[in-house]
């Protein structure tokens, strides 16, 4: 699997640390961001392969960030982590429930990257 650069956006330092560790242990490079403003700046200044947006970002900020990112680069896939009762955003490429655990996140990341790159990776 090629080295993919993932932008992870969320407010909770503990969740970010856990998500970064899980992704790094799976072979991904991760750039964490704790604000949507910083996330967009990172997105525009790096060659990001995938964005993961945590449920800790408000619905309004998340929707605005997703729309801005898709306007900037439609091809970069976005995964939204969600909690119960949240509506799914139409512009994202994958969803993972916040309580589904690391295996679900890694599975979704792999599926979305395979789809966006047109390649198939050994799991």
N, C-alpha and C positions, 0 to 999 in steps of 0.2 A: 504494500500500500504506500503510495507517495505521501510525503509529509504535508499534511493539510494544516492551514492556519485558521483557527476558529476564534471568532470574537464572541465572548460571553458577557452578557449584560445583565446586571442584577444589583439590588440594593443591599442584600444581606451578606456580610463578609464570610460568615460561616458556610452558607450555601455555596458562595462563589469558590471558596477554598476547596470544598468537597468536590464540586463539579470540575474545577480545574485539575485536581488530582486524578479524578476518574478518567478524564479525557487525556491527560498527559500519560497516564499509565497504559492507555490504549494506543499510544503512539502519535497523538495529535499535539500540535503546538497551540497554546491558548493565550490570547490577549484578554485579560479581564478589564471590565469597565463598570464603574459604579454609578455613572450618570448617562443619560441619553445624549447629552451634549458631547461628552467625551467619546462615547461610543460612535457617534456620527463622524467625529474628527478622525478617530482611528480607522473607521470604515473607508473614509475618503483618502487616507494617507498610506494605507497598506493594501496588499493584494490578498484580501480576505476570501477564503473559500467557503465559509459557512458562518452564519450568525445564530447564536442561541440567545433568546430573550426570556428572562425569568419572569415568573408570575408576580414577583415583588415589584416590578415596574407597573405603575398604574395603567389602566386600560387606555386612558387618553394619551399618555406619553408613549405607550407601546404602539398604539395605532399611528401616531404621528411619526415615530421613528421608523416603523415598517414602511410607511408610505414614502418617506424621504429616501430611505435606502433603495427601495424599488425604483424610484424616479432616477436615482443616481446610477444604479446598475441592476437591471432586471434579472440578470443571470445568477447573481449570488443568492443561494438558497437561505431561507430563514426558518428556524424551528422555534415555535412558541411553547414554553412551558406554561401550563394552565392549572388552575384549581377548580373545584366544583362550581358549577353555575356560570362559568365564564363562556361567553360566546366565542366562537372561533373566528379569527381574522381571515378574510378571503385571500390576502396576498401572501400568506406564509406557505411554506412547502412541507411542513411537518408539525405535528403536535405531540406532546408528551405530557401526561398528567404529572403534576408535581410530586405525587406520592408513589409513582410507579417504580422508582428506584433506578439505579445506575444501568442495569441491563437493558431496560426499556429505552433509556436515553441513548446508549451506545448503539442499539439496534436501529433506532430512528436516524441517528447521525449517519450510520453506514448506508442505510437505504436512500437517504436524501443525497448523500455524496455520490453514490452509484448512479442515481437517476440524473443528477446534474452534470456528471462527467461522462455519462454514457459507458462507463466501465463497470466491470463486476469484480469485486474483491473477495478473496478467501476470508471467511470469518473465523 
